[in-house]
Amino acid sequence: MKAIYLDCFAGISGNMFLGALLDAGLPEQYLREELNKLPVTGYDLLVERTQKRGISAIYADVMLHKHDHHHHRHLPDILAIIDQSALAGKVKDDSKKIFITLAEAEAKVHGISIDQIHFHEVGAVDAIIDIVGAAIGLNWFGIEAIYTSKLQVGSGFVQCDHGLMPVPGPATAELLKDIPYVSGDIAKELVTPTGAAIIAALGSGYGRRPEHFIHQRTAYGAGAWELDIPNVLRLQVGEIAAEKQAGSGKTVIEANIDDLNPQVYDYVMDKLLLAGAADVWLTPVIMKKSRPATQLSVLADKQKLGEITNIIFTETSTIGLRFYDVERTVADRKTIEIETEWGRVPVKVSFQAGTVINISPEYDICRNLAHANDIPLKRLQQQVIAQAWQLV
């Protein structure tokens, strides 16, 4: 299983995470091309190599155009921007999950609904680029799990729209629930809401390096502050051996439902996936008294069990659930881009023991290109697969 470990001894922010991904090997040109798929303008992305206390790192920063006025955005506005893009489905899903997690924390702090949150500076262009850029990088590497060390959040106070707030800020503190952190002696905000949202939404484990994790490369993303310690996020890209993944805490949650409007399942499945479910599927079954029904099944990490069960109980008509632990082995994977005469298509390449075992073009992109160019979908898919085999 492809994974990353984040050593957050100097905290984490969105731009530190993006810089670390670039230092780890995410191609800068690829990142820029993918970000250009967003209907967002009025910024330049600065990427430069710098030194922090003798450590070479990549500093990434979103520079807003001075003459562009960036309005506060509500959550539906940001989700629409992501949905309207031509980004890969996984990138869209991860980006939206991070923003929804952030909105839920802000909404709880302010005592309002998530649709009323206007995100303050977090909803500006720089956060959109940082968050979507993070999702692009994770998808490019084929990352399936994110682990973090105990976080160094800093201390003192930070200036926000509502005045001086203690570090960590209220939204950041809400995002870091169930995530271990320390304050330390550095009087700065070292963990930003964007950085906290990324690991809260997509993290698989917190507090220590995962057992059986072997890293192949170490990278550093630089922060803006000059501190007494290296102000960098250390990111390690590696793998957790397949034979060590058995019993890794995956749980199947199931319910047999015979009285729910079938139109609702699409909404429920999307919500479960955004909440962190690894997979969701439906199976037709026959219940007692020969009643036709649908079995809703969800595969998720054990730590997501409470959130998953709450969604099922509140969004469906079931009044009971069953769950059991399962073991699984997954193939390694990465995403490549194939250029065709009709447009560019992301392709997921899967490996087992170093051998390519499957090539799968991104369906949504293929469908959109086939429709836009009035060509058969299968013709496009077959050409993309053939080109991909020549590259791997």
C-alpha positions in Angstrom: 0.0 0.0 0.0 1.4 3.4 -1.0 1.5 5.7 1.9 3.1 8.9 3.2 4.3 9.9 6.7 4.3 13.5 7.7 6.8 14.6 10.4 5.1 17.8 11.7 7.8 19.0 14.2 7.3 22.5 12.8 3.6 22.2 12.1 1.8 21.9 8.8 0.1 24.4 6.4 -1.4 24.0 3.0 1.6 25.5 1.2 4.1 23.5 3.2 2.3 20.3 2.2 2.2 21.3 -1.4 5.9 22.2 -1.3 6.8 18.9 0.2 4.8 17.0 -2.6 6.8 19.0 -5.2 10.1 18.2 -3.4 9.1 14.5 -3.4 8.8 14.4 -7.2 5.4 15.8 -8.2 6.2 17.5 -11.5 5.7 21.2 -11.3 4.5 21.5 -14.9 1.9 18.7 -14.3 0.7 20.5 -11.2 0.3 23.8 -13.0 -1.6 22.1 -15.9 -4.0 20.4 -13.5 -4.6 23.6 -11.5 -5.4 25.3 -14.8 -8.4 23.0 -15.1 -10.0 25.0 -12.3 -12.2 28.0 -13.3 -10.1 30.2 -11.0 -7.9 33.2 -12.0 -6.2 36.1 -10.4 -3.2 34.3 -9.0 0.4 33.1 -9.7 1.9 30.0 -8.2 5.4 30.7 -6.8 7.6 27.6 -6.5 11.2 28.0 -5.4 14.0 26.1 -3.6 15.1 27.6 -0.3 17.0 26.8 2.8 15.6 26.5 6.3 18.4 26.1 9.0 20.5 24.2 6.4 17.7 22.0 5.1 16.9 22.3 1.4 13.2 22.6 0.8 10.6 23.7 -1.7 8.6 26.8 -0.9 5.3 27.1 -2.7 3.1 30.2 -2.3 0.0 31.5 -4.1 0.5 35.1 -5.1 -2.8 37.0 -5.5 -3.0 39.7 -8.2 -3.2 43.0 -6.5 -5.9 44.4 -8.7 -8.2 41.4 -8.3 -10.8 41.5 -5.5 -11.3 38.1 -4.0 -14.7 37.8 -2.4 -15.4 35.6 0.5 -16.9 32.3 -0.8 -19.5 30.0 0.7 -19.1 26.3 0.7 -21.5 25.7 -2.2 -19.5 28.2 -4.3 -16.2 26.3 -3.7 -17.8 22.9 -4.3 -19.2 24.2 -7.6 -15.8 25.5 -8.7 -14.3 22.0 -8.1 -17.2 20.2 -9.8 -17.1 22.4 -12.8 -13.4 21.6 -13.4 -12.0 18.8 -15.7 -10.0 17.3 -12.8 -10.0 13.6 -12.1 -12.8 12.2 -10.0 -10.6 11.2 -7.1 -9.0 14.7 -7.0 -12.5 16.3 -6.9 -13.7 14.0 -4.1 -10.6 14.5 -1.9 -10.7 18.3 -2.5 -14.4 18.5 -1.6 -13.9 16.3 1.4 -11.2 18.7 2.8 -13.4 21.7 2.3 -16.4 20.1 3.8 -14.3 19.1 6.9 -13.1 22.6 7.1 -16.6 24.0 6.8 -18.0 21.7 9.5 -15.3 22.9 11.9 -16.0 26.6 11.2 -19.7 26.0 11.4 -19.4 24.4 14.9 -17.2 27.2 16.1 -19.7 29.9 14.9 -22.9 28.0 15.7 -24.3 28.2 12.1 -24.9 25.7 9.2 -22.0 24.8 6.9 -23.7 26.5 3.9 -23.6 29.8 5.8 -19.8 29.7 6.4 -18.0 32.2 4.2 -14.5 30.9 5.2 -12.9 34.3 5.8 -9.4 34.1 4.3 -9.6 30.3 4.1 -12.1 30.6 1.3 -9.8 32.7 -0.8 -8.0 31.6 -4.0 -4.8 30.6 -2.1 -6.7 28.0 0.0 -8.4 26.6 -3.1 -5.1 26.2 -4.8 -3.4 24.7 -1.8 -6.2 22.2 -1.1 -6.8 21.1 -4.7 -3.0 21.1 -5.3 -2.6 18.7 -2.4 -5.3 16.4 -3.8 -3.6 16.5 -7.3 -0.3 15.5 -5.7 -1.7 12.7 -3.7 -3.5 11.3 -6.7 -0.3 11.6 -8.8 1.6 9.5 -6.3 -1.2 7.0 -5.9 -1.3 7.6 -2.1 -3.8 5.4 -0.2 -2.9 6.3 3.4 -1.6 9.4 5.2 0.0 9.2 8.6 1.2 12.0 10.8 3.4 12.5 13.8 2.3 14.4 16.9 1.8 18.0 15.7 3.6 21.0 16.9 0.9 23.7 16.8 2.8 26.7 18.3 1.6 29.0 21.0 0.5 32.6 21.7 -2.2 34.4 19.7 -3.0 34.9 16.0 -4.9 37.7 14.4 -8.1 36.6 12.7 -11.1 38.4 11.3 -12.7 38.3 14.7 -9.7 39.7 16.6 -6.9 38.0 18.5 -7.4 34.2 19.0 -5.3 31.7 21.0 -3.1 29.2 19.1 -4.4 26.9 17.9 -7.3 29.0 16.6 -10.9 27.8 17.4 -11.4 26.2 13.9 -8.0 24.5 14.0 -8.6 23.2 17.5 -11.9 21.7 16.3 -10.2 20.1 13.3 -7.6 18.5 15.6 -10.0 16.7 17.8 -8.7 13.1 18.3 -5.3 14.1 16.8 -2.4 14.4 19.3 -0.6 17.7 19.4 1.7 19.8 21.6 2.0 23.6 22.0 5.8 24.0 22.6 7.7 27.3 23.1 7.4 28.8 19.6 5.0 31.8 19.7 3.7 31.3 16.2 0.7 29.6 14.5 2.4 26.6 13.1 -0.7 24.5 12.2 -3.1 26.5 9.9 -6.7 25.6 9.4 -5.9 24.4 5.8 -3.1 22.1 7.0 -5.2 20.8 9.8 -8.2 20.2 7.4 -6.0 18.1 5.0 -4.9 15.7 7.6 -8.2 15.6 9.5 -10.1 14.8 6.3 -7.7 12.4 4.6 -5.5 11.1 7.5 -5.3 7.3 8.3 -3.4 7.5 11.6 -2.0 10.1 14.0 0.8 10.3 16.6 3.5 8.0 15.3 5.1 6.5 12.3 3.1 3.4 11.2 4.4 -0.1 11.8 5.9 -1.8 8.7 6.2 1.5 6.8 9.3 1.7 4.6 10.0 5.0 2.9 11.8 5.4 -0.4 12.3 9.1 -0.4 12.2 12.1 2.0 11.1 15.6 1.0 10.7 18.9 2.7 8.1 21.7 2.2 9.1 25.1 3.6 7.0 27.5 5.7 7.3 31.3 5.6 8.5 31.8 9.2 12.2 32.0 10.1 12.3 30.0 13.4 14.9 28.7 15.8 14.2 25.2 14.3 13.9 24.3 10.6 10.5 25.6 9.5 9.8 22.7 7.3 7.3 19.8 6.9 9.1 16.5 6.4 7.2 14.2 4.1 8.3 10.6 3.5 6.8 8.6 0.6 6.9 4.8 1.0 4.9 1.6 1.3 3.4 -0.6 3.8 4.1 -4.2 2.7 1.1 -6.0 1.4 1.6 -9.0 3.6 1.5 -6.7 6.6 -1.8 -5.2 5.7 -3.9 -8.1 6.9 -6.0 -7.1 9.9 -5.3 -3.4 9.2 -8.6 -2.3 10.8 -11.0 -2.4 7.9 -14.6 -3.0 8.9 -17.7 -3.8 6.9 -20.9 -2.1 8.0 -24.1 -3.5 6.6 -27.9 -2.9 6.7 -30.8 -4.6 4.9 -33.3 -1.9 3.9 -36.7 -2.5 2.3 -38.5 0.8 2.8 -36.2 3.6 1.4 -36.9 5.6 -1.7 -34.2 4.2 -4.2 -33.4 7.8 -5.3 -31.8 8.4 -1.9 -29.1 5.8 -2.3 -27.0 7.9 -4.6 -26.9 10.8 -2.1 -26.2 8.4 0.8 -23.3 6.7 -1.1 -21.7 10.0 -2.0 -22.0 11.2 1.6 -20.4 8.0 2.9 -17.5 8.2 0.5 -16.9 11.9 1.4 -16.8 10.8 5.0 -13.9 8.5 4.3 -15.5 5.2 3.4 -13.1 3.1 1.3 -16.0 1.6 -0.7 -19.8 1.5 -0.7 -21.9 -0.9 -2.6 -25.6 -2.1 -3.0 -26.8 -5.7 -3.3 -30.4 -6.8 -4.0 -31.6 -9.3 -1.4 -34.8 -11.1 -0.4 -35.8 -10.6 3.3 -38.3 -12.4 5.5 -41.8 -12.7 4.1 -40.1 -12.7 0.6 -39.8 -8.9 0.7 -37.3 -7.5 -1.9 -34.8 -5.2 -0.3 -31.4 -3.6 -0.8 -28.3 -4.5 1.3 -26.2 -1.4 1.9 -22.5 -2.3 2.6 -19.7 0.1 3.6 -16.0 -0.7 3.9 -14.2 1.7 6.2 -11.4 2.1 8.7 -12.3 1.3 12.3 -11.8 4.8 13.4 -14.5 5.9 11.0 -17.1 3.6 12.4 -18.9 6.2 14.5 -19.2 8.7 11.7 -20.2 6.1 9.2 -22.9 4.6 11.4 -24.3 8.0 12.2 -24.7 8.8 8.5 -26.5 5.6 7.8 -28.9 6.0 10.7 -29.7 9.6 9.9 -29.9 9.4 6.1 -31.6 6.0 5.7 -34.6 4.3 7.2 -32.7 1.4 8.8 -32.9 1.0 12.6 -30.1 -1.6 12.9 -26.6 -2.3 11.6 -24.2 -5.2 11.7 -20.4 -5.0 11.3 -17.4 -7.3 11.1 -13.7 -7.0 10.5 -12.2 -8.0 7.2 -8.6 -8.4 5.8 -7.5 -7.2 2.4 -4.5 -6.9 0.1 -4.3 -4.0 -2.4 -2.1 -3.5 -5.4 0.3 -0.6 -5.7 -0.9 2.1 -8.1 0.0 5.4 -9.7 -1.7 7.8 -12.1 -0.2 8.9 -15.4 -1.5 11.3 -18.1 -2.1 10.2 -21.7 -2.3 12.8 -24.4 -4.8 12.0 -27.2 -5.9 13.9 -30.3 -9.1 14.6 -28.3 -7.6 15.7 -25.0 -5.6 14.6 -22.0 -6.8 11.6 -19.9 -5.6 10.5 -16.4 -4.9 6.7 -16.3 -4.6 4.6 -13.1 -1.8 2.0 -13.5 -1.9 -0.9 -10.9 1.1 -3.1 -10.0 1.7 -6.3 -8.2 5.2 -7.3 -7.2 6.5 -4.7 -9.6 4.5 -6.0 -12.6 1.7 -4.0 -14.3 -1.6 -5.9 -13.8 -4.2 -3.3 -14.9 -4.6 0.0 -16.7 -7.8 1.9 -16.2 -8.6 5.3 -17.9 -10.5 7.9 -15.8 -14.1 7.2 -16.9 -15.6 10.6 -16.3 -12.9 12.3 -18.3 -13.3 9.8 -21.2 -17.0 10.2 -21.2 -16.8 14.0 -21.3 -14.2 13.9 -24.1 -16.2 11.4 -26.1 -19.3 13.5 -25.8 -17.5 16.8 -26.7 -15.8 15.2 -29.8 -18.7 13.1 -30.9 -16.7 9.8 -30.9 -17.6 6.4 -29.5 -16.5 6.1 -25.9 -15.0 2.6 -26.4 -12.8 3.9 -29.2 -11.4 6.6 -26.9 -10.9 4.2 -24.0 -9.2 1.6 -26.3 -6.8 4.2 -27.7 -5.9 5.5 -24.2 -5.2 2.0 -22.9 -3.1 1.1 -25.9 -1.0 4.3 -25.5 -0.7 3.7 -21.7 0.7 0.2 -22.3 3.4 1.7 -24.5 4.6 4.0 -21.6 4.6 1.6 -18.6 
